[in-house]
Amino acid sequence: MRLGCCFGGATLHTLKLVALPSSSCPPPSRFVLTSIAPLLRSPRAALRFSPVARALSSAPAVQPAAPSSSKDATKTNSDGQLAKPQWNALIDFKWIRDNKDAVATNIRNRNSNADLELVLELYAKMLDLQKEVERLRKERNAVANKMKGKLEPSERQKLIEEGKNLKEGLVTLEEDLLKLTEELQQEAQCIPNMTHPDVPIGDEDCSTIRTTVGSPREFSFPIKDHLQLGKELDLFDFDAGGKVSGSKFYYLKNEAVMLEMALTNWTVFEVIKRGFTPLTTPEIVRSSVVEKCGFQPRGENTQVYSIESSDQCLIGTAEIPVGGIHMDSILADSQLPLKYVAFSHCFRTEAGAAGAAAKGLYRVHQFSKVEMFVLCRPEESDSYHEELIRIEEELFSSLGLHFKILDMATADLGAPAYRKFDVEAWMPGLGRYGEISSASNCTDYQSRRLGIRYRPSEAPPSTTPKKGKGNVPTQFVHTLNATACAIPRMIVCILENYQQEDGSVVIPDPLRPFMGGLERITPKSQ
Amino acid sequence: MKGKLEPSERQKLIEEGKNLKEGLVTLEEDLLKLTEELQQEAQCIPNMTHPDVPIGDEDCSTIRTTVGSPREFSFPIKDHLQLGKELDLFDFDAGGKVSGSKFYYLKNEAVMLEMALTNWTVFEVIKRGFTPLTTPEIVRSSVVEKCGFQPRGENTQVYSIESSDQCLIGTAEIPVGGIHMDSILADSQLPLKYVAFSHCFRTEAGAAGAAAKGLYRVHQFSKVEMFVLCRPEESDSYHEELIRIEEELFSSLGLHFKILDMATADLGAPAYRKFDVEAWMPGLGRYGEISSASNCTDYQSRRLGIRYRPSEAPPSTTPKKGKGNVPTQFVHTLNATACAIPRMIVCILENYQQEDGSVVIPDPLRPFMGGLERITPKSQ
């Protein structure tokens, strides 16, 4: 077959330079979390566990908090749940309290199990405890100061007693505070992101169609689904996959391999042209990074594969390792926006997934995906969301697909997303539309957990102007992610939509240069 | 006991039968245990060795072929890590933070270089009659073992998945070897020649030393692998074919390299004979292995249960009517690295660096990189 792909002047010279931020400052670790953060990616995933809400009592009855510096991968807390390594989400509790009605409505609209009342209660208690701790510390300091002067032995003794009591009281209170803070974190992390005002309220049926492109192709002959086409054209092997690895594993063969390479290459080049920096990523990551992105590695029915004897997991999407790149960093204003296009393999357990639509390439444990990821200033995330969905529309239109773009309703959003657009493409073999892509604006949900901030170049008008740029307070960036190409479902679309009466499949024009000019996949007997 | 018997005779027989039965049960248990122990011990026996293989340790390996010579530089050269940093091509710091040491991100032109190397290599090998595949990267641990790897040994190279009998593959050799597990192939199907692209995962437990830095030794990498199943009498010639393909590929990319016939101590249990390709890496200042081609004869196929039915019976058997009576034989399997991406990137960066800090792209890869001719520092 003819080699070579005529790309036609790719603008590779305009690849953006991306560097790690030169300064990074870890967030103040006032709180240490050692218990599990039951974050949900999708409301249809397993329900989070409901921890027992332990009312705090005063000093003697309280258990000592788990040591904050422990590096153990997992340990069990008193609920028998897995405790996780420490990290904290920099949640704005004050904002939640000041906007509790809106937050409550949002929780309800999203069918979330978050317990807002408990969060507010714990927060109030925490503030009280903090005040108490402050007060005791002041007294202890006062006592210590008094002891510096000349004192009668009896007075000194009294002060020593007092100091000792204060110290013990303080230790107990500080332990209480730590435990309370952990519990507050655990509960508060369940609170889903707020929702864009235009998002329809309700469950999946309430999602609205933003755009429709094309229309279902009319076939003049009986059509086949992708599994049958794959069999007849010798394009994949699920039987060998089942034998070697288990169900929902497969080999791609022959032209399907070239189709995967073509889809990947074409998509990456197209997105590079639009100003994104290409990446490949680790596919094994620390489980804490998975959690910070809003996934739940260790829940029941988790989508996440874990590595034995380690705190590592396999990624289900490149969103996770890309989100992790700038973890615990302060970016310069001039670095934003950061726009990445990442190619990776993705691994999903698909636990709990069932049904007819689970056959063939539609739902598999391992697949290749090209993912777009943006970090930007808060006021710009709505417009980057529009940009991402527009890029997707252009990509899928170029491939000649018929699809709808949906504004997903609140119950279908998943905790991190402020707004989510799904693309559903027509799959004639399945006889219905199937999701091929998703574009989410996560605002500051992920960045508060990953600790990604930036320093605006100008202070907001309300602050007192000071000399030196170090004094502009940092803000959390907004993050967005969008599927540029999920290879197996694109293969389903192409096979089913481009099938011909003679059993061959036509290759969409844009992909041909990446397949050595191949124009169609023909049955081997021809 | 089926005939007519006196009661006392019958009773004696019943006793005898009972004793025999108990004895049999015990012996059968012993036999099972013994068989298991025999298997366990025998599986440790390495494959036989080709008569031409030098005997001894690594130093005894002989050079079969040398292609090219080390390029002479008229300026101080950099290693791939420094080039990568200056050209913003990879990020090991972020990898360490997100995943752990020896994990990395490829960025910018390095991503395109990976895609170009992959695509070009797969196309080149397809042209030589191989069937392209992508494979599962999670496999049952039994398949890993049958290929001759040890998932659960101390210092194992294999990552295991929690709460399952599955592992991550360290090479596509494993899932490809598994495709025809427990099968009898028709003679007409042979040879089966596959070229498989996959990601590979290795713990690199126990690996240490200066050569472990940067892209030279990592936990995850992309690789294009060739795998052949053939008739026993043909495996030597397919081994020659595989190493010849590798020689052509690496020559096309303009690399300077040696092909070694690895000595016995360096073979590894499954290999009857192994050719390694070591390419000159000027930044490292030495040769580094970029490829390996092994003839595993029937070592893997006896474990994976891959046999074929020859179309003609060997002369020594009694001829019988019907082809079902030709006894099956084990196929021979071979595997060879067509392209291990990170080390190829090391080679290209270090060998093709220019005085101005740019890196020239080898000709064959340019069409796969949109025509890009060189990677230039971003400040230019």
Interface residues (C-beta under 8 A of the other chain):
Chain A: M1 L3 G4 C5 C6 F7 G8 G9 A10 L12 H13 L15 L17 V18 A19 L20 D237 A240 G241 K243 V244 S245 G246 F249 Y250 Y251 L252 K253 N254 V257 M258 E260 M261 T264 N265 V268 F269 T277 P278 L279 T280 T281 P282 E283 I284 V285 R286 V289 Y305 S306 I307 E308 S309 Q312 P321 G324 I325 M327 D328 F343 H345 F347 H365 Q366 S368 F514 G516
Chain B: D88 D91 D93 A94 G95 K97 V98 S99 G100 F103 Y104 Y105 L106 K107 N108 E109 V111 M112 E114 M115 T118 N119 V122 F123 I126 K127 T131 P132 L133 T134 T135 P136 E137 I138 V139 R140 V143 Y159 S160 I161 E162 S163 Q166 P175 G178 I179 H180 M181 D182 F197 H199 F201 H219 Q220 S222 P367 F368 M369 G370 G371 L372 T376 K378
